[in-house]
């Protein structure tokens, strides 16, 4: 068996665009393409993937406003985009009739400007006639802000008109706005965002604007805060001071000076309903929050204050609990409508939706009967009524929009995206595997309805398991067409280190305990084999980025369980990850290899170092990208080079133009075709 010299003989592959490294990558890619593109299925797979990738999402997303259903879209006729509106009755039809509010292409032509508009508006409640609109000149980060009259469908000549800059804003009343922006030297944070908030009056020169709050240069940013009820009445104004990108303080502008609210730094004021002020505690709140001692409120909880009591004394008003997540629950989203709080919750990774109504001193909860085995998210809700639209997505049904009117309890499917594959022969099931320490690991199995459970089913096991990110049910048209429709199975494992099951799920597999993520994936693989869904010769493991690291650990810790391993833009050399691209930012997730005791726990699983003589690996397919500025291509390059030195089979492909993902639909389709050709050859054809 071949061996690899001591030390690291492949450090030269870390020079991203060095001629020697690029020659190596091009030669390896050429060899892979010669094999996989010669497969009789390749061109059909590529064309199918390209057609699906190019197909426009045929659901026009809308927001529920007081004036109708608003949408911003781009098409061949409106390359810069058009802000338009329709009615609910018209939206229900196959071809809704749209009223144009703002044609950005026409505006750019008229003003001879390279205007870019992303639908970013702030409209004055409750009429929503006057809106502050953000316009970008080309691809710049800084924006112009102009006042727009929806009745006149024109910009207000004497309206608010803020010059180009990085800025955020909100209405106080018709003639007053709060603006955080670049006011000149010494008003921007080190992160490049404003930290000075001023009050601007209509027709007032910016130089005369009154400063109302000033943060610190070390802050991340400062934003205006205006607390309104659903009728548009203002109950408080102030600032949101972000001390970091995800930690914030709320400061009220009181008659005697600023008041810093007593809230944890990972909390968000959501709004007002039924005389209650609602606050969401972030899912990643570090510990239970007990503002006055006693039992605390958990991360992901919703709490509320009596609004009148809070306005009298915001520092001593006592909150009460509205919602608290259970052991395997996680708050997904929330919105306040006219008289309700609307929540979406992950319950053991099943999307659920609920309405909360405050009535006679208590919250009454009603479940909304949306599809099961799906990801449920809030798409839009009206603050003038109790109507809401949900986005629902699962593995076998295209994304759909569901309309719910809480007043009448009417629920209907409004829109469904086009199908990309025939899912009629498949079913979705949820199971649990038992990991090495006894923890139950949930996973979804998508399989043919009539599959024989004799271990013969070709199966791809997908996982991520990092950074607290959940892998939620979603419709993948390319995977469905190229894999499921061919009679195969797909599994998504919900591993510790990921999210969706509460804060503890992420914390359980970080740093010294990261090995649990890899053990969870192995447990799911073993459970699939125990249930006779598949067998080692028919089972492959698939992941990207952190998921590519998962593939590397599966490959090196239990190569006997798999006959295919697809590692897309993977981490692999964990002893050098902090020296490559953004790796230094991930020490909180993995630890720091520069610290001896942390290096020890990382070294126990780092896949690059675990590729050793005397073992047989299941010919992995490693895909990297030259310009990837998140995961350096050296991780994948070095893994392939080490396998070659060991005399082990492998496939290596490098995208020389894209980054952490393909840059074009053509490249995306090519990579998809290569991946599923590889999977078919290894798991369906048997080698």
N, C-alpha and C positions, 0 to 999 in steps of 0.2 A: 504494500500500500504506500502511495506517495506521502510525503510529509512536507510541512511548511517550515522554512527556517525560523529560528528564534527571533523575537522582536516582531516588527511589522514591516514586511518587505513591500507593502503596497501603499505606503504613505504617498507616493507620487501621484496616485489616483485622486488625492484630495485637491490637487491643483485643477480646479474646475475646467479651465479652458486651455491648459497647457497642451501643446501639439501632441506630445507623447500620449497623454491621457485621452485626448479626443480620438487619436488614431485607434487606440485600444477599444474605446467605446463604439466607434463606427464599425470596426471589424467584428466585434461581438454581436452587434445589432444585425449586421449583414448575415451572419450565420443563422441567427434566430429567424429572420425573415425568410431565408431560403427554405427553411424547414416548414414553418407554420403557414406561410403564404402559398406553399405548394399543395396544401390540403384541399381536397375537392370542395369542401364547404366554405372555404375562406371568402370568396368573392360574394357569395350569397349572404353570408353573415355580415360582411362589411356594408353591403348595400342596404340590408335591413336595418342595421344600426344607424346608418346615415339618415335614412328616411325617418326613423323615429326621432333622432336627435334634431333634425331640421323641422319637424312638425311643430308648428306654433301651438302653444297652449290655447285651446279654443274656448276657455272660460274667461270672459272679461271680468276681472276683479273689481268690486265696487265698494264704496263706503256709503253708509246710510246717513244721509244728512236731512235737515229739515226741508230742503228744497227738492229732494229726490235721491236717486242713486247715482253717485258720481264715479267716474272712471277716468284714469289717465292711461293712454295707450300710444304705441308707435306702430306704424305699418308702412307699406310701400308708398302710400300717398302722404303720410305724415311721418317723415323720418325723424323729425325732432319731437313729435308727439302732439297730442291734442287732449285737452281737458274737456270732458263732455258729460252729459247727464241724460238719464232716462227715468221712466216710472217703473214701479214694481210690476205692474201688469205687462208693460212692454218687455221688461227684462225676462219675464217668464217665457217669452216667445223665442223661436229659433233665431230670428233676426230682429233684435231690439232696434227701436227707432231712437237715435241719439240727437240731442241738442248740443251744439258746440258752444262751449263757454269761452275757451281760449285756444286758438290755433297758433302753436309756437312757431311753426314754419312760416306762416303769414307774418307774424310779429317780427321774426328775424329778417325776413325779406324787406319789410317796411322800414325797419330801423337800421338795416345793414349791419346787424350784429350776429355773432355766432352763439345765439342763445341756446342754453341747455336748461331744461326744466324737468324736474323729477317728480312733479306733483306735490311738492312741499309747500303747503299753504297753512296759514293760521287765520281762521275766520272769526269775527267778533260775534259772540253769542248774545242774545238768542236768535237774532235775525239772520245771521250768516250772510248778510249782504256785502259787508266790507271785509276784504281778506288781505293779509300781508303775504306776498308771493316772493319766493326766492328764485332768482334767475342767475345762472352761471354763464360767464363769458368763456365758452369753450370748455376745456377740461380742468380749469382752475378750481382750487379748493374754496377760495373766497367767492362770495356771492353778493349780488345787488338785491336789495329788498324794496319792493314797490307795492303801493296800495291799489287794490283792484276792486271795482264795483261790479258785483254779479248781475245786478239789475240792468246796468248800462253795458255790461260786457266790455268794459274798457278800464284802463288805468285812470285813477283820479288825478287830474292835473294839479290840484293843490293838495294832494294827499301826502302821506308819509313816503319818503324816498331816501333810503339809506344807501350811501355809496358803497362800492365794493369793499368787502372785508370778511373776515371770519366772524360770524355773529349769530346770536340767538335773540329771540324777541317774543313778546306776548302783549296782548291788549290789556289795558286796565279799563278804559272806557273809549268812547268814540274819538276823543281828542287827546288820549294819553296812551303811550306804550312804554314798556320797560325793555331796554336794550343792553345786552352784553356784547361788546365788540372791541375791535382794535381802536382805541381812542388816541393812539399816539405812543410815543416812547414810554416804556415802563408799564404798559397796561396788558401785556400778554404773558402767559405762564411759560415756563421752560418747555412745556409740551406743545406750545404754539397755539394756545387757546386764550380767550379773554378771561380776565378775572375782575374787571370793573363793570359794575351795573349802574346805568343811569336812567333817569326818567326823561322822556322826550315828549314835548307837547306838539300838537299840530302846528305846522308853519314855523316852528321854532328852529333856528340854526343849531346844528349839533354842538357847536362851540358853547352854546348857552344851556345845554342839557345839565340837569342837576344830578350829581352823584348821590346814589342812595345806598350803595354797598361796595366794599372793596375787599377782595380776598387776598391771597398771598401769591407771590410769583412761583412758589413751590407747589401750589395747587395744580390739579389737572385742568379744571375749568370752572367757570361760574355761569349759571343760567338764571333767567328770571323765573319767578314762581308767582302765579296768580291762581288763587283757589276760588272756583266758581261752583254754584249749584246748577242743576239742570235748566233753570230758568234764566241763567246768565248773571245772577246777582253775585257780586264779589264779596267774599267773606274774609279774605286775607291776601296781602301781597308780600313779596320778599324775594329771597334768592335761594337757589340750590347751589351749595358750594361743594364741588367734587374735590376731595382731598387726594383721591387717586381715581383711576378710571372706573372703579366700581364701588367706591365708598363716598358717601355724601352726608352733608349736614344741611338742615333746613333752617334758614334765618328769616324771621318775620320782621317786617318794618312796622314797629309799634310807635305810638305817639311819644314815648319817652326814649326811643332808641331801638336798636336791633335786639331781637330775642332769639337766642339759639334754642331750638326745640329739643326736648329730651326724648330723642329717638336713637336707636342703634345706627351705626354708619352704613349698615346694609339694610335699609328700610326705604320704602317708597310710599309717599302720600298718594292715594288713588283717586280721591274725590269725595263727593257728598251724596247720600241718598237717605230719604226719610228722616232727616234731621240728625244723621250720624256721619261722622268723619271717618273714612276708612283708610287704613294703613296696611301695606303688605310688608311682611318681614321676608327678606330674600331667602331663597333655598339654601344659599351658602353662608348664612349667618353662622358665626363661629360657635356661639353658645346660646343657650336659652336666655331670653331677655326678661329681667324682672325689675321694672322701673321703680317699684316701691317695696322691694323685698318679697318674700313669699314665693309661691310657685311662679315659674317663668313661662314665657311664650316660646314655642319651638320655632326653628327655622321653617319657612314656608307657610307660616300662619297668617291669617287675616285678623286684625283687631279693629275695634271701632271705639270712638269717643262720642259722647253726647255733644253735639255741635255747640249748643248754647253754653254748656259748662266749659268746653274747650276755649271758646272765644273769650270768656270772662277771665280764665287763668290757664293759658296753654301749658304752663310748666307743671301744674299740679292736678290737672284733670286726669282721671283714672280710666285706663282703657279696659275693655272687656273683649272676650274671645268671640270671634265669628266662625272661623274655620281653623282646624288644626290637622295637619296630615297624619295619617296612621303610619305604622311601621314600614309598609311598602307602598306608601303614597307619596306623590310629589305634586305641588301646585304647578300647573302648566301656564295658566293665563287668567286674567280677571278684567272685567269691564263693568262700569257703572252705567246703567240705563236710566230711564226716567224715575223708576221707583224700585229697581232691583239691583242686586249685585249678581253678576254672572261669572261663574268659575268653570274652568276646565282643569281636570285633575288626572294625573296618571295613577291608576290603581292597579298595582302589579303589572304595569306597562300597558294596561288597557285604558284607552282614552274615555273619559266620562265628562259629562257636562251637567251643571246644576244651576238653578236659580235660588237666590236667598232674598227673602222679603222680610223687612222689619215690621213687626205687627204686635202691638200691645206689649212692648218691652222684650220681645224675643224674636229670634230669626227663624223663619219657616223655610225649610229646604225642600225643593222639588227637583227630581231627576228628570233629565231630558232624554228621550228614548232614541238616541243616535246609534248607528251601526256598531257592532262589536268587533273585536280584534283589529282596531283601527287607531290611528293617531287623530285626535280631535283637537282642533285649535280654533280660537276666536278669529274670525275674519274681519268682522265689523259689527258695531252695535250703534243704535241711535240713542242719544241722550234726551231726545224729545219724545220718545215712546219706549215701549218695552219689546222692541223687535231686535233680533240679532241674527247674524249669519255665521255659520260654522264651516270650516274647511275640514273635510273628512278624507283620510287616505289610508288604504291598507294594501296588502301585498297583491291582491287579485282584482281589485276594483279600482278603476281610474279615479283620480281626485274628483271630489264632488263638493258642491256648496249646498248647505241645508239651511232653510229659512225657518225661524221659530218666532212666533208671536205669543209672548207669555200671557198677554191679556186674554186671548182666546184659546191658548194652549194648542194652537195650530202648528204642526210641523210638516214641512214638505221638502222634497229634493228639488232645488232650483235649477242647478246646472250640473252636468257630468262631462268630464273631459273624454275625448275619444279613446277607444281601446287600442292598445298597441299589440296585444297578443290574445290568443284564445285561452281564457282561464277557466273554462267550463268544466274541465276534467280535474281540476285541482281543489284541494281543501287546505285550510289553515288550522293548525292545532298548536296549543300551548302546553309545554311540558316543563318539568324541572329535573335537573341533574343534581347529584350530591357531590360537592367538592371535597377536597382532601380533609378539610377541617370540619366537615359536616354541614356547611352552609348550602342552602338550596339555591341553585342557579337557574333562573327561568330562561327558556328559549322558545322561539317560534319555529315550527316546522311547516313548510309549504311543500306539499307532495301530491302526486297523482291520486285521485280519489280511490281508484281500484288497484293501487300498487300492492304487490305481494310483499309482505313483511318477512322476507327470507334472506335479508342481507345483500340483495343484489341491486339496490336502487342507487344509481350515481347521485352523489350528494355533495353540495358545496356548503361548507360551514363558514359563515362570515362573522367577524367580531372586531371590536375596537378596544373597549375597556380602558379608557384613560380620560384625564382632565375633566371628569364629572359630566361628560357629554353622553346623552342617551342615544341609542339607535332605535328610532321609533318606526312603527309600521309605515311603509311608503310603497308607492306604485313605481316600479322600475320597468319601464317598457322594454328596454334593451335586454335586461336580464330575463324578463319573461319570454321574449321572442326567441332568444338564442339559447336559453337553458331550460326553462320550465316547459315551454311548448314542445320541446323535444322529448318530454316524458321523464324529466329529472326532478330532483328535489333541492330545495334551498333552505338553509337554516340560519337564523340570526340569533346569536347568543348574547345575553345581557350580562356581561362580566363585571365583577367588582373593579373599581377604578373608573368605570363609566358613571352614567347618571340615570335618572328616571325612577329610582327606588329610594330616594331620600339621601340626605347629606352623608350618612354613614356609609352608603354604598361606595361612594368615591373614596372616602377617607380610609376605608378598610384595605385598600390596595394602592398605597402610596409609599414612596421611599423604601424603608426596610421591609415593608410587607408587599412590595410590588409583585413578588412571586405568586401571590394569590390570583392575580389576573390570569397568569399562564396556567395555573392549576385548574381554574374555573373552565377555561377553554378545553383542556384535556378531559375534564369531567363530562362536558357536554358531548365530546367526541365518543367517549366510552359509553355514555348513555344511549347514543344513537346506535351504537353497535350492539349493546345489550338488548335494546328493543327490536333488533334485527331490521331496522330501517335500512341500514347499510353495513358495510364491512370495510376493513382497512384498504383493500384494493379498490374500493369504489368511493372512498371518502377523500375530499380535498379541503384545504383550509385557505381562506381568502381574507385579505385585509389591506388597508392603505394607511400610510403615515404611521401613527401609533399602532394601527392595526397591522401594518407591515412588520413592526417589531413583534407583535403577537404571532405572526406567521413564522418569524425567525425563531422564536422560542419553541413553538410547536414542532418546527422542523428539527431543532437540535435536542429537545428534551424527550420527545416521543415520536421519532421518525417512523416507528413501527405502526402508528395509527393512521398514517396518511399515504396516499399514492399521488397526491398533487399538492402543491403549495404555491400560491400566487401572492407575491409581496409587491405591492404597488407603492412607489415613492417611500420606501421603508426606512425606518431607523434600524441600524444593525450593529454598529460599533459603539456600544454604550460607554466604553472607557474613554472615548474621544468626542462624545456628542456635544459637550459644552464648548468645544473648539470649532464647531462647524455651524455656520449660519446662526439660527435663532436658538441653538441648543442651550445657551447659558440661561435663557428665560425659563427653562423647564426643570431647573434643579429642585423646585418645590414638588414636582411630580415624581422624579426619579432619585433625587439625591445628587451629590457632587462627587465625581470620581477623583477630584483633587484632595478630598478629605479621606484619610486612610480607612476609617471604619465604614464610611459610606461606599468607598470604592470596593470594599470587600463584598458588600451585599449586591452591588451592581455586577461585579465580576462573576457572581454565581450564575447569572442568567444571560449575560451579554452574548447574543448569538454569534457574532463575528469570531470571538475567541473560542466558542464552543463547537466550531466546525473543525473536527479533529480527525486524524487518521484512525482507521479501524472501524468506522461506522459507515452505514449506507443510508444516504438521504434520498428522498423521493423526487429527484430531478426538478427543483423549484423553477418557477418563472419569476424573474426579478425585473421590475420596470422602474427606471429612474428618469429624471429630466435634468438636462444640463443647466438650465436657468432656474431651477427650483430654489427659491430664496427662503423656504421654510425648512425642508429636509434636504441637506446637501446630497448631490448624486454620489458622493464618495461612499456613502453607506452601502448602496446597492452595488456599485462598482467593485468595492473591496470584497464583498461577499461572493460575487461571481468569480473574481480572481482567485480567491482562496479555494473555492470549490474546484476550479480548474487545476490548481496546484496539487490538490488532493486526488486528482483523477476522477472526480465525481461528475455526473451529468448535470446539466443546468441549461436554462435559457435566459439570456439577458437582452433587454431592449432599452434603448435610451431615446427619449424624445429630445431632439436637439433645438427645438424652438419653444416648447411650452414650459410651464413652471410646475407648481404643485398640482396642477391639473392641465389637461390638454387645452391649447390656445384656440383651436378651431373645431367646428363640428366634424370636419374631414379627419383630423387627427384623433378626435375622440372615437369616431367610428372605427378607425383602424385599430386602435388599442383594444376596444371592446371585442372586435373580431378576433384579434390575436389571443386575448385572454380565454375566450370561450372555445376557440379551436384547440388551444392547449388543454383546457378542461375536458373536452370531448375525447381527445386522443388518450389522455391519462385515465379517465374514469369511465368513459363509455366504451371506447375501443379496447381498453385494457393495456395501455402501454404507450 
